[in-house]
Amino acid sequence: DGRKLALVQAAARLDVPLTSEQAGGTSIWMRLKALSRSSVKVARIDDPHRASAAATLKPGWQTVEVKLPARLLHPGENALLLTFAQNGHFAGPGGVQMKAAAAVEWVQIGGTAPPAEAAVPALTAGDALAIPGGGALIYYVQVPVGGAVAFSGKGEGCSLTVSTTGGEKEAGTSVDVKLDGTPLSLSKQAGEVVRLGLHATGPCAQLVLSSAQLLAAGPEPKVERLQRPRNVIVWLTDDTRADRYRLWNPKSRVETPVVDAFSKEATRFAVAYVQGNESRVSHASLFTGMYPAQHKFIAHNVTLDSHFVILPEAVRVAGLYTIGHIANGYISKRWGFGEGWDYMRNHIHEGGGLRASDLVGHAGTFLNKGAGKDHPFFLYLGTIDAHVSWRAYEPWISRYDPKPYSGPFVKGCMDPQLDKIVTGQLPITQRDKERISALYDCDISYNDKQFGELLRLLKKSGHDQDTMIVFTSDHGEEFWDHGKIGHGQSLRQELVHVPLWIYYPPLFPPGKVVEEGVEVVDILPTLTDALQVKTPTAVQGESLIALAQGQGEGYPRPAISSQYELAHTMRLSRYKLWVGGSGVVRLTDAVSDPAEAHELIGEAPLAQRFITDAMGLWMAYQNNWKKSRWGVASNNRPELAADLEK
């Protein structure tokens, strides 16, 4: 009918944040169209008693009032369930018939009864932002250090009043601000998530803002691309969780002196997420720079689409000789990872040894006698030491498990044994668990030593200064942290938070620690950016060079992971949100509660809305999201609005 609408199916969830005054409302009004006589019921999802209210719908357009029982609404986040009794078919875009129970134009919670034909307030005036007189727009932001807001526009009788509520408190401040770009300091709330209100006060129809900015202190850093690397190496340590390294977890017993020293020369990304929680999905995202919903390498029997430009193809156009030694069985020609290589060997299927020392030995031959001696190269080493089978290596096993042990895992824990443990066919004791965990830690220390051998090879061959090195993992492993062992079964920190270093001093500052969230999908565009070649069109990640050099630093960026599209998780600032397919939502503090033991839903409403807004936006558009054009879900570029409004 020429209106922008939400087509609602049998049930819809509406998450809405309310102040104390708004929560005191006794009615919800909706402007909607129904195709037949039916009804709508409103309930609160988190109410165990399921108090509800209903109203009758008639065919056609109508403004319907649902009168609410006392205390159905409350201050803070409200998760409301709207249930419609009957479905119909509406003509959607292009005349496509879309099954829906109603076409909803607007919803009003609380306040006074709106006119029967109340129009949706205009929020834009050309390229400017419009705030209706007497109304407000509310944003949830985290204030950066030295943060401020600044606005330009015209009031036409209105004043702009800025309100801030922070620190999870109801009380806040309200200040009238000028519309000439003069900054209003928010520095007292630096680091806090605040509810930022822009209110049009006074006798006017609307207030028009031509510019509205959240500012950080100091000048914006300039990105310098001083020199492209001659060579690129990717060292992937399979199945390796970040918290086993002392740089992430100072209490870890695992000794990794090589990467500890390497971190002083490289840029370390403190919050890096893989896009899947097991090898297939995560590797596909690494090799394509795409989220799982787009590359669809999810079902066990699918292969990676040959139309995708994968990592070796993307860097090969820079004139690099591409060589891969890979110990993960899935990363092979059979599964779609064979394009773009000058030489590729999958060591599970083609032999050559599965330990990191074997892969480093082949790398040494390549560097000293092969094409790598005289030709720029891309070397991918997919090590698998930390992925079962786990082995006892000295001197580490004596340090990590010094107590006497005579069980079935003296020398290692092999694949068949782990399968039986997971299925319950092999009963184990608490002492066995301690041993198995120590074996895993041995493998990480062993892998660290072999990475050191690779660095020595590079130095010996004269390529330690002109080679860009990426060190990361594809996922982690649970060791009964939450009652289970393995991976693929959850989106816990132990599985999705992985180590990530990038070394190349002309582009990545030595010793720099980036606290903002990044993702494995960012690695491919980072390499093409460094090599100064075109990034494949379908890539959804974004180069990390600018971020490493300080551009965008100081404002939270999300890190996102998916579990076969059945569930998603996002880390934003210190908060982590989990969303399941059934509509269940969990919020935890990833800094103070890495075990995700304490639920924050209901306790931290501002943080909940801050991360929910970002997560909802990303989930709605994840198939088309390209960070290089749209920015990230917590900090959008203007192109996002322009593209969505086409």
LINPE-V167833 format. One record per backbone hydrogen bond with DSSP energy under -1.0 kcal/mol. NH is the residue of the N-H (numbers start at 1). CO is the residue of the C=O. E is the energy in kcal/mol with one decimal. If there is no record, write none. Layout:
NH,CO,E  NH,CO,E
This chain:
6,104,-2.4  8,102,-2.7  12,82,-2.3  14,80,-2.7  16,78,-2.5  18,76,-2.4  23,19,-2.6  25,22,-1.8  28,66,-2.0  29,108,-2.8  30,64,-2.2  31,106,-2.3  32,62,-2.4  33,103,-2.0  34,60,-1.6  38,57,-1.8  40,55,-2.3  41,83,-2.4  42,53,-3.3  43,81,-1.9  45,79,-3.0  47,44,-1.6  50,47,-1.4  53,42,-2.0  55,40,-2.2  57,38,-2.8  60,34,-3.4  62,32,-2.1  64,30,-2.6  66,28,-3.0  68,26,-3.1  72,69,-1.5  76,18,-3.3  78,16,-2.0  80,14,-2.9  81,43,-3.3  82,12,-3.0  83,41,-2.6  84,10,-3.1  85,39,-2.0  88,100,-3.4  90,98,-2.9  92,96,-4.3  95,92,-2.1  96,93,-1.2  98,90,-3.6  100,88,-2.7  101,8,-4.4  102,8,-1.4  103,33,-2.2  104,6,-2.9  105,31,-3.2  106,31,-1.2  108,29,-3.1  110,27,-2.7  118,115,-2.0  125,128,-2.0  128,125,-1.7  129,209,-3.0  130,123,-2.4  131,207,-2.7  133,205,-2.8  134,200,-2.5  135,132,-2.6  137,198,-1.9  139,196,-2.9  141,194,-1.9  143,192,-2.4  147,144,-2.1  148,215,-1.7  149,184,-2.1  150,213,-1.8  152,211,-2.2  153,179,-1.7  154,208,-2.2  158,155,-1.2  159,201,-3.1  161,199,-2.4  162,175,-3.2  163,197,-2.2  164,173,-2.3  165,195,-1.5  169,166,-1.5  173,164,-2.0  175,162,-2.4  177,160,-2.6  181,151,-2.8  184,149,-3.2  186,147,-3.0  189,186,-2.3  190,187,-1.6  191,143,-3.6  192,189,-2.3  194,141,-3.2  195,165,-3.1  196,139,-3.1  197,163,-2.9  198,137,-2.7  199,161,-2.8  200,135,-2.4  201,159,-2.6  204,202,-1.5  207,131,-2.6  208,154,-2.2  209,129,-3.5  210,152,-1.6  211,152,-1.7  213,150,-2.5  215,148,-3.6  217,145,-1.3  230,466,-1.9  231,466,-1.8  232,377,-2.3  233,468,-3.0  234,379,-2.4  235,470,-3.3  236,381,-2.5  237,472,-2.6  238,383,-2.2  240,475,-1.2  242,497,-2.2  244,241,-1.3  245,242,-2.1  248,245,-1.5  249,245,-2.9  252,249,-2.5  260,256,-1.9  261,257,-1.9  262,258,-2.7  263,259,-2.2  264,261,-1.1  265,262,-1.5  266,262,-1.3  267,502,-2.6  268,512,-3.1  269,500,-2.7  270,514,-2.4  273,518,-2.0  274,496,-1.8  282,278,-1.9  283,279,-2.6  284,280,-2.0  285,281,-1.9  286,282,-2.3  287,283,-3.0  288,284,-1.7  289,285,-2.4  294,291,-1.8  295,291,-2.1  296,292,-2.7  298,296,-1.9  302,299,-1.4  304,335,-2.5  308,305,-1.5  311,287,-1.1  314,310,-2.3  315,311,-1.9  316,312,-1.5  318,315,-1.7  319,316,-2.1  321,376,-2.8  323,378,-2.7  324,343,-2.1  325,380,-2.5  326,345,-2.5  327,382,-2.6  331,328,-1.1  332,330,-2.0  336,333,-1.5  337,332,-2.4  342,322,-1.8  343,322,-1.8  345,324,-2.5  347,326,-3.2  350,346,-2.9  359,355,-1.8  360,356,-2.8  361,357,-1.8  362,358,-1.9  363,359,-2.1  364,360,-2.5  365,361,-1.8  366,362,-2.1  367,363,-2.6  368,364,-2.3  369,365,-2.6  370,365,-1.3  373,370,-1.6  375,371,-1.7  378,321,-3.1  379,232,-2.8  380,323,-2.5  381,234,-2.9  382,325,-2.2  383,236,-1.8  383,381,-1.2  387,384,-1.2  390,413,-2.4  392,411,-2.5  397,393,-2.8  400,396,-3.1  401,397,-1.9  413,390,-2.7  418,414,-2.4  419,415,-2.4  420,416,-1.7  421,417,-2.1  422,418,-2.7  423,419,-1.9  425,420,-1.7  426,420,-1.7  433,429,-1.9  434,430,-1.9  435,431,-1.8  436,432,-2.7  437,433,-2.4  438,434,-1.8  439,435,-2.1  440,436,-2.0  441,437,-1.9  442,438,-2.1  443,439,-1.8  444,440,-1.5  445,441,-2.0  446,442,-2.8  447,443,-2.7  448,444,-2.0  449,445,-2.0  450,446,-2.0  451,447,-2.2  452,448,-1.8  453,449,-1.4  454,450,-1.9  455,451,-2.1  456,452,-2.1  457,453,-2.0  458,454,-2.4  459,455,-2.2  460,456,-2.6  461,457,-2.2  462,459,-1.0  463,458,-2.8  468,231,-2.7  469,503,-2.3  470,233,-2.8  471,501,-2.4  472,235,-2.1  476,495,-1.8  478,486,-2.8  480,484,-3.0  486,478,-1.8  495,492,-1.8  496,492,-1.8  497,493,-2.1  498,272,-2.2  501,471,-2.2  502,267,-2.2  503,469,-3.1  507,504,-2.6  508,504,-2.8  511,266,-1.6  512,509,-1.6  514,268,-2.9  517,557,-1.3  518,271,-2.5  520,273,-1.9  522,519,-1.9  523,520,-1.8  526,522,-1.4  527,523,-2.1  528,524,-2.2  529,525,-2.0  530,526,-2.3  531,527,-2.3  533,528,-2.5  539,536,-1.5  540,289,-2.9  541,289,-1.4  548,544,-2.4  549,545,-1.5  550,547,-1.8  551,546,-2.5  553,550,-1.3  555,552,-1.1  559,571,-2.0  561,569,-2.3  562,275,-1.1  563,567,-2.7  566,563,-2.9  568,579,-2.4  569,561,-2.6  570,577,-2.3  571,559,-2.9  572,575,-2.9  575,572,-2.0  576,588,-2.6  577,570,-2.8  578,586,-2.8  579,568,-2.8  580,584,-2.6  581,566,-1.6  583,580,-2.0  586,578,-2.5  588,576,-2.4  590,574,-2.5  593,589,-2.0  596,593,-2.3  600,587,-3.1  603,600,-2.3  604,600,-1.8  608,604,-2.5  609,605,-2.2  610,606,-2.4  611,607,-2.3  612,608,-2.3  613,609,-2.6  614,610,-1.1  615,611,-2.7  616,612,-3.1  617,613,-1.9  618,614,-2.3  619,615,-2.8  620,616,-1.8  621,617,-1.2  624,621,-1.2  625,621,-1.1  627,540,-2.5  629,626,-1.6  630,626,-3.2  631,627,-1.7  632,635,-1.3  635,632,-1.5  637,630,-2.2  640,637,-1.7  642,638,-2.1  643,639,-2.7  644,640,-2.4  645,641,-1.7
